Amino acid sequence: MRLATLFLLAAMFVGCSCSLAQAQWGWRGGYGGYGMNYASTAGEGYAIGMADMVRSAGMATLMTGVAADKFEDARSKYIGNTVQATQAFIDRNRMLDSYQASLRRPPPSSEQLYRMAQIGLPQALSANQLDPVSGNIVWPVVLRDEPFASYRETTQDFFHNAVTNPQSFSYDSYNKLREASGDCLADLKSRIKDYRPNDYIQAKKFVESLTYAAQQL
């Protein structure tokens, strides 16, 4: 009986000693002392929890900073690309405007406009061709042919009357001259094979010049 009591007391003493050691140093679960750390007291558990919270907050701050840096870098690159694209667009339009301006010619001057207007007009007859005093006409060789006798008579009467008796000049007489000139040019064209090219051109221009001279009266 006494022996059993002593054995029980020894076992209780060893158990208490192990509990105190675990409370002071902590207990590492698993085999060979490896495993998770567990708090042995409420205070130690609170301290471990606070440390985990501080560590998590620090990691969150670090990750937020890294994300902010990357966002700022991406935003700066986007702004830079936008500025470059805008500048390229402006430069291209400026070059296009400059090129188009180089193709544009300045408006013609009054003298140039006058010369341009004169280009399409018939050549004025000289005094040897149309006498400004008597109205007498010196006809080119082609228009002296018999088919143009009626035209010669109508035209000669018109200029003779216009010079010697200006009061006889009327719009009706001018229209008759224009009709006679048109008929003469049509008849002349129908006989184009009968004349040399230079003679035909000379006769045609002479008729046109006479009509233009009548218009200027």
VOBA-1610 file (N, C-alpha, C; in pm, whole numbers, padded with zeros to 5 digits, always signed):
BEGIN
Met+00083-00121+00000Met+00000+00000+00000Met+00086+00125+00000Arg+00187+00123+00087Arg+00276+00239+00092Arg+00355+00251-00038Leu+00391+00143-00101Leu+00468+00143-00224Leu+00384+00202-00339Ala+00260+00171-00347Ala+00171+00222-00452Ala+00151+00370-00437Thr+00142+00412-00310Thr+00122+00556-00287Thr+00242+00633-00332Leu+00364+00585-00302Leu+00487+00653-00344Leu+00498+00661-00498Phe+00459+00554-00567Phe+00467+00552-00714Phe+00373+00655-00774Leu+00253+00669-00716Leu+00154+00765-00766Leu+00203+00907-00747Leu+00266+00935-00632Leu+00318+01070-00606Leu+00430+01103-00702Ala+00516+01006-00733Ala+00627+01030-00828Ala+00573+01060-00968Ala+00471+00992-01009Ala+00413+01015-01143Ala+00352+01153-01153Met+00286+01199-01047Met+00225+01331-01046Met+00331+01438-01052Phe+00445+01417-00985Phe+00554+01515-00984Phe+00612+01531-01124Val+00634+01420-01195Val+00690+01425-01331Val+00593+01495-01426Gly+00463+01467-01412Gly+00363+01531-01498Gly+00359+01679-01477Cys+00369+01726-01355Cys+00367+01870-01329Cys+00489+01938-01386Ser+00605+01867-01375Ser+00728+01925-01431Ser+00718+01944-01581Cys+00661+01849-01651Cys+00646+01861-01798Cys+00551+01973-01837Ser+00445+01988-01758Ser+00349+02095-01787Ser+00411+02231-01773Leu+00496+02247-01666Leu+00562+02376-01647Leu+00658+02406-01760Ala+00729+02304-01805Ala+00823+02326-01916Ala+00750+02365-02044Gln+00639+02301-02070Gln+00562+02335-02190Gln+00505+02475-02182Ala+00463+02516-02063Ala+00407+02649-02045Ala+00512+02755-02065Gln+00636+02726-02026Gln+00742+02826-02037Gln+00798+02833-02177Trp+00821+02727-02249Trp+00889+02725-02379Trp+00795+02698-02497Gly+00677+02664-02474Gly+00586+02632-02584Gly+00602+02488-02625Trp+00498+02436-02695Trp+00499+02294-02732Trp+00499+02283-02883Arg+00587+02206-02941Arg+00597+02185-03086Arg+00539+02050-03117Gly+00424+02053-03186Gly+00357+01929-03216Gly+00425+01854-03328Gly+00382+01736-03353Gly+00437+01656-03463Gly+00549+01568-03414Tyr+00610+01501-03509Tyr+00718+01410-03476Tyr+00850+01482-03484Gly+00942+01448-03393Gly+01077+01503-03394Gly+01082+01650-03361Gly+00978+01704-03300Gly+00979+01844-03260Gly+00942+01940-03370Tyr+00899+01890-03486Tyr+00860+01978-03598Tyr+00709+01988-03602Gly+00659+02106-03645Gly+00514+02125-03656Gly+00479+02270-03634Met+00356+02297-03607Met+00305+02432-03587Met+00335+02477-03445Asn+00359+02613-03430Asn+00377+02671-03298Asn+00241+02706-03240Tyr+00221+02671-03122Tyr+00096+02702-03052Tyr+00129+02778-02925Ala+00040+02877-02895Ala+00061+02954-02773Ala+00029+02866-02652Ser+00110+02884-02553Ser+00089+02805-02431Ser+00003+02880-02331Thr-00007+03015-02350Thr-00088+03096-02259Thr-00172+03191-02342Ala-00270+03254-02281Ala-00357+03352-02347Ala-00277+03473-02392Gly-00183+03517-02308Gly-00100+03632-02343Gly-00015+03607-02465Glu+00046+03487-02469Glu+00129+03453-02583Glu+00044+03442-02710Gly-00075+03387-02700Gly-00165+03379-02817Gly-00202+03517-02867Tyr-00228+03611-02776Tyr-00260+03747-02815Tyr-00143+03813-02888Ala-00022+03789-02835Ala+00098+03848-02896Ala+00120+03793-03036Ile+00102+03661-03052Ile+00119+03600-03185Ile+00016+03655-03282Gly-00106+03673-03240Gly-00213+03727-03325Gly-00184+03869-03369Met-00135+03951-03275Met-00100+04089-03308Met+00013+04093-03409Ala+00112+04004-03390Ala+00224+03999-03484Ala+00176+03962-03624Asp+00084+03868-03634Asp+00030+03830-03765Asp-00045+03946-03830Met-00119+04022-03750Met-00194+04137-03802Met-00100+04245-03854Val+00006+04271-03775Val+00103+04373-03817Val+00173+04329-03946Arg+00210+04201-03954Arg+00274+04149-04073Arg+00181+04157-04193Ser+00055+04124-04177Ser-00042+04132-04287Ser-00063+04276-04333Ala-00070+04369-04237Ala-00086+04510-04273Ala+00034+04560-04351Gly+00153+04518-04308Gly+00273+04559-04380Gly+00276+04506-04522Met+00239+04379-04540Met+00234+04321-04673Met+00130+04391-04761Ala+00016+04426-04701Ala-00088+04497-04777Ala-00038+04633-04822Thr+00031+04704-04732Thr+00086+04836-04768Thr+00189+04823-04879Leu+00274+04719-04870Leu+00376+04697-04971Leu+00314+04668-05107Met+00215+04581-05111Met+00151+04545-05237Met+00076+04663-05296Thr+00013+04744-05209Thr-00057+04864-05257Thr+00040+04962-05320Gly+00157+04979-05259Gly+00259+05068-05315Gly+00309+05020-05449Val+00334+04889-05461Val+00380+04833-05589Val+00275+04852-05698Ala+00148+04828-05661Ala+00041+04847-05759Ala+00029+04993-05801Ala+00044+05085-05705Ala+00036+05228-05738Ala+00149+05269-05831Asp+00269+05217-05807Asp+00383+05249-05893Asp+00359+05199-06036Lys+00308+05078-06049Lys+00282+05024-06182Lys+00171+05101-06254Phe+00069+05140-06179Phe-00039+05218-06240Phe+00012+05353-06288Glu+00096+05417-06208Glu+00150+05549-06245Glu+00241+05536-06367Asp+00318+05426-06372Asp+00404+05405-06488Asp+00321+05383-06615Ala+00215+05304-06604Ala+00129+05279-06719Ala+00058+05408-06763Arg+00014+05489-06666Arg-00053+05615-06699Arg+00043+05711-06769Ser+00168+05718-06721Ser+00267+05806-06783Ser+00296+05764-06927Lys+00307+05631-06949Lys+00331+05582-07085Lys+00212+05612-07175Tyr+00090+05599-07123Tyr-00029+05628-07203Tyr-00034+05775-07243Ile-00004+05863-07145Ile-00004+06007-07174Ile+00104+06039-07278Gly+00222+05979-07262Gly+00329+06002-07358Gly+00291+05958-07498Asn+00229+05840-07508Asn+00187+05792-07640Asn+00080+05881-07700Thr-00011+05930-07617Thr-00117+06019-07666Thr-00059+06150-07717Val+00037+06205-07643Val+00101+06331-07686Val+00176+06311-07817Gln+00248+06200-07830Gln+00321+06173-07953Gln+00226+06156-08072Ala+00115+06085-08050Ala+00018+06065-08159Ala-00044+06198-08201Thr-00076+06283-08102Thr-00135+06414-08133Thr-00036+06501-08209Gln+00089+06502-08166Gln+00190+06582-08233Gln+00213+06533-08375Ala+00213+06401-08392Ala+00230+06346-08527Ala+00114+06386-08617Phe-00008+06388-08562Phe-00126+06429-08640Phe-00115+06576-08681Ile-00072+06661-08587Ile-00056+06804-08616Ile+00051+06826-08721Asp+00165+06757-08706Asp+00274+06772-08803Asp+00231+06726-08941Arg+00156+06619-08947Arg+00111+06569-09077Arg+00017+06668-09144Asn-00076+06725-09067Asn-00168+06825-09124Asn-00093+06950-09168Arg+00008+06989-09090Arg+00086+07108-09127Arg+00162+07083-09258Met+00218+06965-09273Met+00288+06932-09397Met+00192+06928-09515Leu+00071+06874-09493Leu-00028+06867-09600Leu-00072+07007-09642Asp-00097+07095-09543Asp-00136+07233-09575Asp-00025+07304-09651Ser+00099+07281-09611Ser+00211+07345-09678Ser+00223+07296-09822Tyr+00201+07166-09842Tyr+00210+07112-09977Tyr+00098+07166-10066Gln-00024+07172-10012Gln-00136+07224-10090Gln-00116+07372-10121Ala-00059+07447-10024Ala-00034+07589-10048Ala+00068+07609-10159Ser+00166+07517-10168Ser+00267+07530-10273Ser+00208+07504-10411Leu+00097+07428-10416Leu+00034+07399-10545Leu-00059+07511-10590Arg-00108+07588-10494Arg-00199+07696-10529Arg-00124+07812-10594Arg-00181+07865-10700Arg-00121+07978-10768Arg-00190+08106-10725Pro-00118+08215-10723Pro-00181+08343-10688Pro-00283+08383-10793Pro-00387+08456-10755Pro-00488+08498-10854Pro-00425+08586-10961Pro-00472+08576-11084Pro-00414+08656-11193Pro-00439+08805-11171Ser-00347+08885-11217Ser-00360+09030-11208Ser-00456+09080-11316Ser-00488+09208-11310Ser-00579+09267-11409Ser-00518+09260-11549Glu-00389+09282-11556Glu-00323+09274-11686Glu-00326+09133-11742Gln-00306+09033-11655Gln-00311+08895-11701Gln-00451+08856-11745Leu-00552+08903-11671Leu-00690+08874-11711Leu-00721+08936-11847Tyr-00671+09056-11869Tyr-00695+09121-11998Tyr-00629+09042-12111Arg-00507+08998-12088Arg-00437+08921-12192Arg-00507+08788-12218Met-00555+08725-12112Met-00625+08599-12130Met-00753+08620-12210Ala-00821+08730-12182Ala-00945+08758-12256Ala-00917+08785-12404Gln-00799+08841-12432Gln-00766+08873-12571Gln-00724+08752-12651Ile-00686+08645-12582Ile-00635+08527-12653Ile-00740+08468-12746Gly-00863+08459-12698Gly-00968+08396-12778Gly-01035+08489-12877Leu-00997+08614-12878Leu-01061+08710-12968Leu-00995+08708-13105Pro-01072+08737-13209Pro-01013+08745-13344Pro-00912+08860-13352Gln-00818+08844-13440Gln-00716+08947-13457Gln-00776+09069-13528Ala-00739+09188-13477Ala-00791+09311-13538Ala-00731+09330-13677Leu-00813+09379-13770Leu-00766+09402-13907Leu-00686+09531-13914Ser-00587+09532-14000Ser-00506+09651-14018Ser-00579+09751-14109Ala-00525+09872-14118Ala-00585+09976-14204Ala-00575+09938-14351Asn-00479+09857-14387Asn-00467+09811-14526Asn-00574+09708-14561Gln-00625+09638-14458Gln-00729+09538-14482Gln-00869+09600-14473Leu-00887+09690-14377Leu-01015+09759-14359Leu-00985+09907-14337Asp-01018+09988-14439Asp-00990+10131-14433Asp-01084+10198-14332Pro-01031+10258-14226Pro-01118+10317-14124Pro-01187+10445-14171Val-01143+10502-14284Val-01202+10627-14334Val-01315+10599-14432Ser-01287+10513-14529Ser-01387+10483-14633Ser-01466+10356-14606Gly-01412+10268-14519Gly-01478+10140-14495Gly-01451+10039-14603Asn-01358+10071-14694Asn-01327+09980-14803Asn-01251+09856-14751Ile-01286+09739-14804Ile-01227+09612-14758Ile-01140+09555-14870Val-01019+09513-14836Val-00931+09442-14928Val-00941+09294-14896Trp-01005+09219-14985Trp-01038+09080-14957Trp-00921+08986-14987Pro-00907+08880-14906Pro-00807+08777-14938Pro-00852+08701-15063Val-00759+08631-15127Val-00783+08571-15256Val-00898+08470-15255Val-00912+08392-15149Val-01016+08289-15144Val-01155+08353-15145Leu-01172+08462-15067Leu-01303+08524-15056Leu-01340+08607-15178Arg-01251+08615-15276Arg-01282+08685-15401Arg-01355+08595-15501Asp-01367+08466-15467Asp-01437+08374-15555Asp-01585+08408-15562Glu-01649+08362-15673Glu-01789+08393-15698Glu-01884+08343-15589Pro-01861+08225-15527Pro-01956+08178-15423Pro-01970+08274-15305Phe-01874+08361-15285Phe-01878+08451-15169Phe-01914+08595-15209Ala-01970+08613-15330Ala-02004+08747-15379Ala-02111+08812-15293Ser-02212+08736-15255Ser-02319+08792-15173Ser-02266+08838-15038Tyr-02179+08759-14980Tyr-02120+08798-14849Tyr-02036+08925-14864Arg-01958+08933-14970Arg-01874+09051-14990Arg-01960+09177-15003Glu-02070+09166-15078Glu-02156+09283-15099Glu-02221+09328-14968Thr-02275+09232-14891Thr-02340+09266-14764Thr-02242+09329-14666Thr-02124+09273-14657Thr-02024+09321-14561Thr-01969+09457-14603Gln-01943+09474-14733Gln-01889+09601-14780Gln-01989+09714-14758Asp-02116+09690-14786Asp-02218+09792-14763Asp-02228+09828-14615Phe-02217+09728-14529Phe-02229+09753-14385Phe-02118+09848-14338Phe-01995+09819-14371Phe-01883+09901-14322Phe-01880+10038-14391His-01919+10044-14517His-01921+10172-14587His-02024+10266-14522Asn-02141+10212-14495Asn-02245+10293-14432Asn-02209+10330-14288Ala-02146+10236-14217Ala-02111+10262-14077Ala-02008+10373-14065Val-01918+10385-14165Val-01812+10487-14160Val-01861+10621-14215Thr-01927+10616-14329Thr-01968+10739-14396Thr-02097+10796-14338Asn-02183+10708-14285Asn-02312+10754-14228Asn-02339+10676-14100Pro-02277+10715-13991Pro-02293+10639-13865Pro-02437+10626-13820Gln-02524+10719-13857Gln-02663+10712-13815Gln-02736+10592-13875Ser-02680+10541-13985Ser-02745+10427-14050Ser-02715+10295-13977Phe-02619+10299-13887Phe-02582+10175-13815Phe-02693+10140-13716Ser-02736+10016-13721Ser-02842+09968-13632Ser-02815+09824-13592Tyr-02885+09781-13489Tyr-02868+09643-13443Tyr-02918+09545-13549Asp-03020+09585-13626Asp-03072+09498-13731Asp-02968+09477-13840Ser-02899+09587-13880Ser-02795+09573-13982Ser-02678+09487-13931Tyr-02648+09496-13800Tyr-02540+09413-13742Tyr-02580+09266-13744Asn-02706+09235-13712Asn-02752+09096-13716Asn-02747+09040-13858Lys-02780+09122-13957Lys-02771+09076-14097Lys-02627+09041-14132Leu-02535+09124-14084Leu-02394+09094-14110Leu-02351+08964-14043Arg-02394+08941-13922Arg-02360+08818-13851Arg-02415+08696-13924Glu-02538+08705-13973Glu-02596+08593-14047Glu-02519+08568-14176Ala-02481+08674-14242Ala-02405+08659-14366Ala-02268+08597-14338Ser-02207+08636-14225Ser-02077+08578-14187Ser-02090+08430-14157Gly-02197+08392-14088Gly-02218+08250-14059Gly-02236+08168-14185Asp-02313+08222-14279Asp-02334+08150-14405Asp-02202+08139-14482Cys-02122+08246-14478Cys-01994+08243-14549Cys-01901+08138-14491Leu-01894+08131-14357Leu-01805+08033-14293Leu-01851+07890-14323Ala-01983+07867-14324Ala-02033+07733-14355Ala-02000+07696-14499Asp-02018+07791-14593Asp-01986+07764-14733Asp-01836+07741-14752Leu-01758+07820-14677Leu-01612+07805-14686Leu-01568+07668-14635Lys-01630+07622-14529Lys-01594+07491-14473Lys-01632+07379-14568Ser-01743+07394-14638Ser-01785+07289-14732Ser-01690+07280-14851Arg-01610+07384-14876Arg-01517+07386-14989Arg-01371+07373-14941Ile-01353+07322-14821Ile-01219+07318-14762Ile-01120+07240-14848Lys-01168+07140-14921Lys-01078+07059-15004Lys-01033+07134-15130Asp-01100+07243-15160Asp-01067+07317-15281Asp-00952+07416-15260Tyr-00913+07438-15133Tyr-00812+07541-15106Tyr-00695+07481-15028Arg-00586+07549-15037Arg-00470+07510-14957Arg-00498+07543-14810Pro-00442+07466-14718Pro-00471+07489-14575Pro-00446+07632-14531Asn-00335+07691-14571Asn-00303+07828-14528Asn-00403+07929-14583Asp-00446+07910-14709Asp-00544+08002-14769Asp-00680+07989-14699Tyr-00715+07866-14667Tyr-00844+07844-14597Tyr-00842+07912-14460Ile-00735+07890-14385Ile-00725+07950-14252Ile-00726+08102-14260Gln-00656+08157-14357Gln-00653+08302-14373Gln-00792+08359-14400Ala-00866+08294-14489Ala-01001+08340-14522Ala-01094+08328-14402Lys-01085+08220-14328Lys-01171+08199-14210Lys-01144+08306-14105Lys-01019+08332-14074Lys-00985+08433-13975Lys-01025+08574-14022Phe-01021+08597-14152Phe-01058+08728-14205Phe-01207+08754-14181Val-01289+08653-14206Val-01433+08666-14182Val-01460+08690-14033Glu-01394+08615-13947Glu-01413+08632-13803Glu-01368+08771-13757Ser-01260+08821-13813Ser-01211+08954-13776Ser-01307+09063-13821Leu-01367+09049-13939Leu-01465+09147-13986Leu-01589+09149-13893Thr-01633+09033-13850Thr-01748+09026-13759Thr-01714+09091-13625Tyr-01594+09067-13577Tyr-01552+09128-13450Tyr-01538+09280-13465Ala-01489+09327-13578Ala-01477+09472-13603Ala-01614+09537-13605Ala-01712+09470-13663Ala-01849+09525-13665Ala-01906+09532-13524Gln-01871+09436-13441Gln-01918+09437-13302Gln-01861+09554-13222Gln-01743+09599-13257Gln-01677+09707-13184Gln-01725+09846-13227Leu-01805+09856-13332Leu-01853+09986-13377Leu-01955+10045-13279
//
